[in-house]
Amino acid sequence: MSGDDDLTLIPRAVRDKLDRVGIKIHLKQWELFTLDERRALVAGACDSPAEIDRYRTDLADLVRRRTGREPERLTR
């Protein structure tokens, strides 16, 4: 990866956070996000219960804005 601008694929850090918040993102959805939105998802805090709730809410809002659809929930 050449710096943080190479976010064409979903980074491991984001995949781990997606697991934590229980939302599934497909590559086609990821590609609809701007570079700044992708960077924010990489950098976003997602450890404490409050951070997890905030990340989940922000991610769901982003998915709705960019795709016009509800985010897909992970089945466990």
For each residue, the residues with C-beta under 8 A, 3 or more apart:
1: 6
2: 5 6
3: 6
4: 7 39 42
5: 2 35
6: 1 2 3
7: 4 11 35 38 39 42
8: 31
9: 27 30
10: 14 15 18 25 27 30
11: 7 14 15 42
12: 15 16
13: 16 17 42
14: 10 11 17 18 25 38 41 42
15: 10 11 12 18 19
16: 12 13 19 20
17: 13 14 20 21 41 44 46 55
18: 10 14 15 21 23 24 25 59 74
19: 15 16 22 74
20: 16 17 46 52 55
21: 17 18 46 52 55 56 59
22: 19 56 73 74 76
23: 18 56 59 60 63 71 72 73 74
24: 18 71 72 73 74
25: 10 14 18 29 30 59 63 71 72
26: 29 30 72
27: 9 10 30 31
28: 31 32
29: 25 26 32 33 63 66 67
30: 9 10 25 26 27 33 38
31: 8 27 28
32: 28 29 66 67
33: 29 30 37 38 41 62 66
34: 37 38
35: 5 7 38 39
36: 39 40
37: 33 34 40 41 62 66
38: 7 14 30 33 34 35 41 42
39: 4 7 35 36 42 43
40: 36 37 43 44
41: 14 17 33 37 38 44 59 62
42: 4 7 11 13 14 38 39
43: 39 40
44: 17 40 41 51 55 58
45: 48 51 54 55
46: 17 20 21 51 52 55
47: 51 52
48: 45 51 52
49: 52 53
50: 53 54
51: 44 45 46 47 48 54 55
52: 20 21 46 47 48 49 55 56
53: 49 50 56 57
54: 45 50 51 57 58
55: 17 20 21 44 45 46 51 52 58 59
56: 21 22 23 52 53 59 60
57: 53 54 60 61
58: 44 54 55 61 62
59: 18 21 23 25 41 55 56 62 63 71
60: 23 56 57 63 64 70 71
61: 57 58 64 65
62: 33 37 41 58 59 65 66
63: 23 25 29 59 60 66 67 69 70 71
64: 60 61 67 68 69 70 71
65: 61 62
66: 29 32 33 37 62 63
67: 29 32 63 64
68: 64
69: 63 64
70: 60 63 64
71: 23 24 25 59 60 63 64
72: 23 24 25 26
73: 22 23 24
74: 18 19 22 23 24
75:
76: 22
